[in-house]
Amino acid sequence: MRVLMTSFAHNTHFFSMVPLAWALRTAGHEVRIASQPALTDAITHAGLTAVPVGEDHVIHQTREQATSEKQADHPEINFSETRPEVLTWDYMLGMYTMMTPMFYSLANNDSMVDKLVAFARSWQPDLVIWEPFTWAGSLAARASGAAHARLLWGPDVLTRTRNRFLELHEQQPEPHRDDPLGEWLGWTCERLGITFDEELVSGQWTIDQTPASTRLPVGQPIVPMGYVPYNGPAVVPEWLRVKPSRPRVCITLGVSARESLGGDSVSFTDLVTAMADLDIEIIATMSAAQQAELTEVPENLKLVEFVPLHALMPTCSAIIHHGGAGTAATAMLYGVPQLLLPEMFDAVLKAQQLEGINAGLYVRPAELTAEALRDKLIRLLTDPAFTEGAARLRGEVLADPKPNEIVPELERLAAQHRAPVPSA
């Protein structure tokens, strides 16, 4: 079987695909990873075969041109919100009106879509697997007759949002049934000589890496898959080979906030100062620039620019982080209680889910104070309910089939959904 996997050029989104790509390769399938050229080195460093397509996206440059202020992709969009009185037609239409030109169509720029479709038509994959923002993958599958599936890296907020939008869309008078996402994809389909339908938005099925208690019921067929972490090239430092003598707490704000928001919204200095007098060991992942901003380094703080989370988490008693998909999923896998400082995309939803099952706590950045951080961290470290909740969540992750175990199901579904090659 030929499998084409694709992600727009964003390292952390691609990283979530690597273990499944390895599983497909070790099962004897041909695998190609297509993305904009900026991701080529990350793909080849993972031991996979890269297919650079089109030109690099200009998401960050576009944002910088639009505003000189630090701004999130989703500053006003709360993906934890479910109240109908908030998720009105105007709200939903406004979200798609903003997101489609400012993010979705930039991540899937025309040159990337065209080159990916051309490659798919030439290579003729049996299956295309795409990360949730990379609709170029579903377009390439439709154009080449391949089966296709999304691979989630977090709760399926995009489908839940789309379901609500379509529900409201049907209630509007015909002249007012605008659909920015559908219109953009429809125009792209017309240019490619294929037809648009909702299957292109959400895939023929979804490979879901979220554990059962955090999985959103969105009415889509899913193949559950237990999360396996990949952090890029990794080396275990000598200090990490020694068991800590006191509770170890990791602080990381990840790379997504730095890349997508232009920086961290929470001061590292404030975070570490708030915990300086606690009897804990703090491991803080900070860039050289962030380290230079620290006015003092507390005795219980160890600074590192990078450490592989899958190696660090088994030694930790808690983790403080921004709510990024890979960070949260790795902590879930190792049963580590989490303190989230959520801001962008689905981080608030993940934080609420973790708090609801006693696997974590959260503080919104706008409400963060040294006292609030200390109090919640002490609760995580001293209340056994959080250790027990995190352990239950780890059990859910371990109970789901691993990437190698779902390959036969993917083979079956690909054969079922593979279509005759359409005429161009």
N, C-alpha and C positions, 0 to 999 in steps of 0.2 A: 504494500500500500504506500502511496505517496502522500505525505502530509505536509502542507504548507501552514506554518504558524506565523502570525504577524502582529506587530505592535507598533504604534507610532514611537518615535525616538524619545523614550523616557525610560531610563535604566530600571527604576523600581518596578514599573509595569512589566517590563520584559523579564525581570528576575523571577516573577511569579510563574512564568511559563517554563522555566528551564528544567525543573525535575520531570515534568510530563514529556518534554522533548527528549530528555535522556531515556525515559521509559520506552518511548516509541522507537528510538534508535536501537536499544538493546533487545527489543522484540523483533528486530530485523526490518523495520520500516525505513524508507527514505524520508528524511526530514530536512526541510529548508526553513530558515527564519528570515522573513522579509521585513525591512524597515527602511526608513530614511538613512542616508549614509552616516549620520552622526552616531548611530547605534552599532555600527559594524564592529568596532573593536570589542565592545561588551559581548556581542554575540560570539565572536571567534574566541575570546578569552574563556567563554563557557564551554569550549570544545565543540561548538556547533557550526553549521554551515550557513554563512550569511548571504543574503541576496539584497544588496543595496538597490533601492528603487526611488526614483525621482529626486527632488530637492529637499533639503532639510526644512522642517517647519519653522515658522517665525512667531510662535506663540509669545515668547518672552519679549521679543523685540516689539511686537505689536502693542503689548501692554505698556511697555516703557514709553512708546510714542503717544499712547492715549492719555497717560497720566504720569506725573512725576512722583506721585505718592505710592507707597507700598500698598498693594491691593491683591486680594485673593481672587481665584477663579470664581468662587461662589460666596462672596461676602454676605449677601442678603438671603441666600438660599439655605434653608434649614431642612436637611434630608431626614431629620428625626420627626418632622412635623407631619401629623396625620389628620388634623382637625379639618373637616370640610369647610368650615367658615373661614379658615385661613387659606386653604388650597383652592382658591376661587379660579374662575376662568381667566380673569385678568392677571392673577399671580402666575398661573401656569404658562399662559401665553407669553408673558413678560420674560419668564425664565428661558424659554426656548428662543425667544427673539434676541436675548442677550447672548446665550451660550452658543447658538449655532454659528454666527459669524465670528465671534470672538475666541472660540475654542474648537468646537467640533469640526468645522470646515478647515480650520488652520492645521489641526492635527492630521487631517486627511486631505492635504492639499492636492490640487488637480494633478500635478506631475507625479506624486506618489501613487495616487489612485490609478492613473493611466499606465504607469510602468508595472505596477503590481498586477493589474488586469492582463496586461500583455504577457507578463511572465506566466501567469496562471493558464492563459489560453495556450501558451506554448508548452509548458511542462505538464499540464493536465493532472493536477492533484486529485486524489480521491476524496480528501478531507482537508478543509481549511479550518484552523482554530485561531480565533482572534480575541484579543483582549477587549473589554467592553467599550472603550472609546474608539476603537479602530474599525469603523464601519467599512473601510476599504477592503477588509477581509471578506465581509459578506458580499460585497459587490464583485470581488474577484471570484468567489465561489459561484455566484449566479452566472457570471459571464463564462465560466469554464465548465459548468455542470457539476461541480463538486458539492458534496455534503458540507455543512458548516456548523460550527458550534462556538459559543462564547466560553471563555475561561475566566471566571470571576476571581478577583483578588480581595473582595470584601462583600458585604451585604449587597443584594441586588437592588440598590436604590434606583438605578436607572430604569429598570422595568417597572418598579412600583410607581415611579413618577410618570412613566409613559402610560401606564394603565389609567391613572387618574386623569391625565391630559385627554386621552381618547374618550373617556367617559363624558367629560365636559364638552369635548369637541362635537360629539353627536347631538348635544343639547342646543347647540348654537344655530341660529338661522343660516341657511345655506351661504349667503353672501359674506358671512363673518367667520366661516370655518377656516381660519388661517392655521397653518401647520409649518412653522419655519424648518423644523428638522425633516419632515416628510417632503417639503418642497425642495429643499437642497438635495436630498437623496434622489428624489424624483427627477430633477434636472440632470443630475449626474448619470442616472440610469438611462435617460433619453440620449444623452451624449454617447454612452457606451453601447447603445443598441439593445438594452435589456429592459425588463419591466420592474416597477417598484411595487412592493407590498410590505406589510408589517413584519414578515419573516426576516427581511433584511435588517430590521431594527434590533431584533432580539435573538436572532439565530434559530436554527431548527431545534436545538436543545442547548442546555447550559451545563457546563462542568463547574460544580459549585464547591469551592474549597473552604467555605465557612462551616463551623461546627453546627450541629443540629439545633441547639438552643438559640443561636443567633441567625439562623437561616430565615430569610423573609419568604412568606408564602405569596408568590406572585402569579401562580397559575401556569408556570412554564415547566415543561419536562426537564428534569435535571439528572445528572450523573454525579453523585457525591464523590468527593476525592479528598482524602486526608492531606492536610498541608505538610509539605516538606520544604524547609527553608533553604534558600540560596542567597548568599550575600555578595556574590562576586568572588574574585580571587581572595583566598583567606589564609592567614598564617596565625597559629596560636602562639602568642607571646609567652615568654618564660614566666612572667608574673601570674598569668592565668592558670598555670599548671600547679599552683600552690593553693590549697584550700584556705578560704578567708577565715580569719580568727574572730570576726564579728559580722553581723548582718551586712550583706553587700547590696547596695542599691545602685542601679544603673540609671543615668539620666541621658536621654538622647532625644533631640528634636528632629532627627532624620535628615534626609536630603531633599525631600519634596518641598518642604516649606522654604528652604533656601533657594531652590531652583524656581519654584512656581510663585512664591510670594516676594521674592527679592531679599529675604532675610528671615530671621526668627522673630516672632511677635512677642516672645517672652524673654526677658533678660536672664542670661545664664548667671550673671553675677548675683542677681536677686535670688535665684533658685538655690545656689550653693551656699550663699550666706545664711539663708533661712535654716539650713541643716548643719551648719558648721559645728554646733555644740552637741549634736546627737552622737551616741555611741554606735556609729555605723561607718562602713567604708563606702565612699561614693566613687563610682566610676562614671566619668562624664566624657562623652564623645563630643569633641569640640574641634572645629577647624583651627588652623593656626591663627586666623584673623580673630576668631572668637576668644582664643586663649590670650591673645594680646590685649583684649579689652578687659580682662580680669585685673582688678586693682590689687587683689591679694588671693593667695591660694591657701585655703584652710588645711589643717593638718590631715583631716580625714578625706581629702579629695585627691583622686588620681586622674590626671588628664591624658586622654588618648585621642588621636585624630580619627582612628578607626579601629574597631575590634569586631570580628565576626560575631553577630548576635547569637547564632546557633551554638557557638562555643562558650559565650559569656553567660547566657541565660541559665544553664543548669547550676551555676554557682550563686545565683542571685536570690534574695528574699523578696525583692520588689523592683519594679521599674517605673520610672516617671518618663512619659513621652507625649508626643504630639497627636497620637492616634493614627499614624500611618499604617497602611495595610500590612506590610511585611513585619513591622515591629510588633503590632498587636498580635498577629497570627503566630509569631515565633514565641512570644510570651505565653500565649494560650497553649501551644504545644508542650512547653516545659512547665506548665502549672505555676507560673509566677504571677502573683497579684499585681494589678496594674493601677497606676495613678495617671489619668489622662488629663492633658491640658488641650482640649480639642478646639479646633478653629475651622479647618477647611474641609470641604466636601462631606464625606460621611462620618467624620470623626466624632461628631456629637452623638450620632446614633449609636456608634460602637461604644462610646462611653456610657450611654444610658443603658445599653444592653448589659455591659459588664457589671454595672452597679446593680442592675435588677436581679442578677443571678449571684450576687455576692462574690464576684471574681475581681472587682475593682471599684475605684471611686474616681470622681472627676471634679475639676474646677475649670470653669470657663476662663480664658485669659483675661477678659475684662474684669473678672471678679477675683483675680489671683492676688493674694497677699502672702507675706511671709508666714503669718499666723495660720492662714487657711492651709497652706502647703504642709507646714509642720504637723498640724492636727490630723490631716487626712493620711499623711505618711505614717504617723505613729499608729493610727487605727489599723492601717494595712499590716504593719509589722507585729502588732500585739493582739489583734482580735483573730482567733483561730477560724472564725467564719469565713474570712477571705482566703486563707490558705486552703480550706476545705472546698470553697467554691471554685477556686482556680484549679484544684485537683480534679474536680468533677468535669470541668471544661476540658482539661487535658485528656480525660478518659473519652470524651466525645470525639476529639481529634483523632486519637489512636484507634477508635472504633471504626472510623470511615476507611474504605479501601484506599490503598496507596496507589500512586501513579501506575506502577507496573500491573497492579491488579485490575485497573479499569480498562486496560488496552483491549482485551477481548470485547468488551461492551462497545468501545469506540469503533472497533472493526465491524461489529454487527450493525451499528447505527449508520456508519458510513455506507455500507452496502445497501441499507434500506433507503437512504435518502439520496444517494448518488443519482443524478439525472443525466439523460442524454445531453451531449454537448449541443448548446443552442447555436444557431447560425448567427454570425456576427452582423 
